[in-house]
Amino acid sequence: MNRTDGFSAIQGNFIVRNKVGIRLYRVEDLIVSQNVGTANGTFIKASDNSQYGFFNNNVTESTESQTGINTSSSEAVIVGNIIADNAGDGVVVDSASVVTLADNSITGNLAFGVSNNDPASVVFAQGNWWGDPSGPGGSGSGGGDEVSSNVDFANWSDQAPSLVLSVGRDTVYVSPGEQDTVLAFVQNWLAPSDVVSFTVTDTEGWLSNAGTSLENLDVDLGAARSVGVTVPGSAAPASSSVVSIEATSQSDPTAVRVDSFVVMAYMPTLTEIVITPDTLSIEIGDSRMFVATGR
């Protein structure tokens, strides 16, 4: 496991023929990206309040009626992956989980493409390809991979994804005068040896590496682009800059994807705590409210 842009990362691995390829237990701020997993019992199993992002992975042929991705009592954002041909479900969501899926290709799984076993929650799975232009089957009326109840599959894609772009963090908190980096992950599933043009801009001029660059995709793993930000020392707390990333395929210039994240300036420590009122007389048995304000 590597430490990347403030997060831990499991990145760029070939994970084959394990009972469980990746096991997450009480893990926070983890990025699982650009891995190839095949013929595992279950590729990734997360539980006990784990929190992870799952970007641009290729998860296929999980065996023994198991699942590609299993999440229980955890939070997951699953974007830009191939989840296909597993002997059981593609994705299983168990109790007390918050899961969002988008821009994935979920096809050929023998049971459900996405199965939600928690009747108290909804899995948000909009904008995915289910293997048929008519959308998912099961709770859906289409001919693609089936979904269970409590899966929001609206606005499905009517074709397999090609260029996919995922940003590892939605919001980055940086102290004035400090810097941080965010990874953007790109893959072209239809042209895996593609070259992709990255254009990075922001609203406040806080980028360390603004402009356009070319990234050569690895056939299996795609590419990751590091985006650096530096918040000026003069930035006011709670001020922000919106960073936009545009990825354009060089083999098909009509294939363009855009994503963004927010950089927020914040003060990591308080310089003063003010308690109001600072003096108060209280009779025995009475109670009064004090207000503490940090700044």
N, C-alpha and C positions, 0 to 999 in steps of 0.2 A: 504494500500500500504506500502511495506517495502522498506528500502534502503539496497541494496546488492551489494557488490564488486564495489562500485562507481556508480552503476546504481540504479534507482528505480525498484521495482519488484512487480508484481501481481502474486502470486505463491501459489499453493496448495489449490485452492478453488473449491467448488462445486457450480456452478452458474446455477440456474434452473428457468424457467418460468418468464423471464423478457422481456419487449419489446426490450430493448438493454441490454445485459449482462454487457459489458464493453464499456465505451464511452471515447475515447481519443481525446483531443483537445489541440493542440500546446504543446504536450508532447515530451520531448527529452530523449534519453538514457534510455528507459524503456524496461524491460524484462518481458514478459508475458509467464509463464511457468508452466507446471504440473497442469493445471486446467482442470476440467471436466465441460463442458457446454452442456445442453440439453434442448430442448423445449423452447428456447428463440426465440423472433422474429428475432433478429440478435445477434450473440454471441459477436462480437467485431466490433465496428465502429470507424475508425480513420480518422481525417481530420485536415486541417489547419496546415500543416507542422509538423505533428507528426512523430516521429522516434522510431521504436520499433522492438524488436526481439520476435518471437512467436515460442516457443520451446515445443515439447512434450505435447501438449494439445489434449484433446479429444472433438471434436466439432461435435455434432450430432443433428438431428431432429429440426433444426430451423423451425419455423412455419410461417403460413400466407404468403407463397410464398416469404419469406425473405431469407437472405443469412447467411452463417456461418461467413464469414469474409468480411468486406467492408472497403476498403482503398481509400481515396480521398486526393489528394495533400499531400501525405505523403510518407515516406520510410519504408519498412518492409522487414525483412528476416524471412521466414516462413519455419521451418525445423522440421521434425520428428513428425508430427501431424496426427491424424485421423480426416478427414473432410468428414463426411458421412451422407447420408440419410436426407439432408436438403430439405425443401419444395420448395426452390428456387435454387439459385446458391450456390456452395460451397464457392467460392471466387469471389468477384467482385472488380475490379480495375477501379477507375474513374480517372478523369483528373489529369495530372501533378504528377503522382506517380511513384516511383521506387520500384518494388517488385520482390523479388527472392523467389522461392519455390523449395525445394529439400527434398527428402526422406520422402515425405508425402504419406498417403493413402487417395486418393480422389475418393470416390465411392458412388454410389447410390443417388447422388444429382439429383433432378427432372428436373432442368434446366441445366445450364452449370456447369461442375466441376470448371473451371476457365473462367471467362468472363472479357475481357479487353475492356472497353468502351472508351479508349483514343487512337484514330488512330495514334497519334504522338509518341507513345511509345510502347515498347515491354516488355511483362512480361516474365521473365526467369523462366521457370518451367521444367527444365530438371531433370531426375532421380526420377520421382514420379511414384507411382502405381495408375493406373486409373480404376482398377477393371476388366481388361481383359489383357491377355498377348500380345494382338495385339496393345495395346496402346489406346489413347483417340480417341473418335469420334468427330463429328462436323467438325472443320477444319482439324482434323486428320482422318485417314482412318480406325481406329481400332474400336473395339466394346465396349470400356470403356466409362467412363463419357466424355461428350463433352467439347471441348474447343472452344473459339471464335477465330476470326482472331487476329493476333498480339500477339500470345502466342507461345513461343519457347518451345516445349514439347519434343525435341530430347532426345535420350538416356533414354527413359522411362524404368522403372523397369518392368520385366515380371512376378513378383510375389509380393505378399503383404509383406510389410516390417516387420521384426521381431525386431532385435536389432537396435536401433537408438541412435546416440550420437551427441550432439550439444554443442558447446562452445559459451558462452555468448558474447565474444568479440574477434575480429580478431587481434587487436593490442592494447597493453596496454602501456601507456607512464608513466614511473616512474622516479623520480629524483634519482640520485646517493645517496645511503645511506637510501633510503626510501623503503617501501614495499606496495604491493597491493595484492588483491585476485581476481580470476576469477572462475566463476562457470561453471562446465561441467554437462550437463543434459543427463541422460540415461533412456531409457525405452525399454522393450521387449514386443511388442504388442501381440506376439504369446505365450509368457510365462510370464505373468505379475507378477508372484510371484517369478521370477528368482533371483538368486544371481549373481552379476556381479563383475568381477575382473577388477580393474583399475590399470594400470601401467603408471606412469607419469615420463617423462625424459625431460632434456633440454640440449642444446648445450654448455652452458657456466657455468653451476653449480649455477644458481641463484635461484633455487627452494628451498622453505622452507620445503616442504613435498614431496620430491621425493620418488619413490619406488612404491610398489604394495600394494593395500588394497582391501578388499571385501566390497561391498555395497549390502544390502538387498533391493530389490525393493518393494515399496508399490504397491499393486495390481492396484490401480487406478492412482497413481501419479508418479510412477517410483522413481528415486533418483537423487540427486544433489551432486556432489563432488566438494569441495572447493579446489582450487589449489593456494597455496601461493607463491609469488615471492618476493625476496629481491635483489635490485640492489646494488652492492658494492659501497661504497663511492669513490673508485678509478676508477670506470667505466667512460670511456670517453663519452662525449655527442655524441649521434647518434650511439653508439655501441648497439648491440642487442643480444638477445638469443631466439632461437626457442624452444617452449615448445610443446612436443608431448604427446598425451593422447591416450592410447589404452584400449578399453573396450572389455572384453571377457565374453560371457555367460558361466555360470557353468553348465547349463542344456544342452547346445549344444556348446561344445568348438570350433566348426567350425564357429560359429557366432562371428565375430570379427569386430569391427569398430574402425577407427582411425581418430582423428581430431587434430588440432594444432592451436596455436596462437603465436604471436611475442611480446616479451617484448622489448621496446625501451627505452634506457636511454636518458633523456633530461634535460636541465637546465630550470627551471620554470621562471627564471628572467635573465635579461641581467646585466652584471657587468659593461659594458661600451658601449657607442654609439659613433662611430667615424664618423665625417662629413668631406667629402673631396670635394673640398679643404676647408681648415679652414679659409682662407682669400681670398677675391676676390673683385676687383674693377669693378663696372658695371656702364656704362653710362645710363643716364635717357632714358627710352624707350626700353633698351635692356633687354634680359633675358638670364640666364645661368642655367645650371643643376648642382645640388648638389647631392651627393651620401651619404646616411646614412647606416652604417654597424653596426650591433649589435653583441656583443660577450660577 
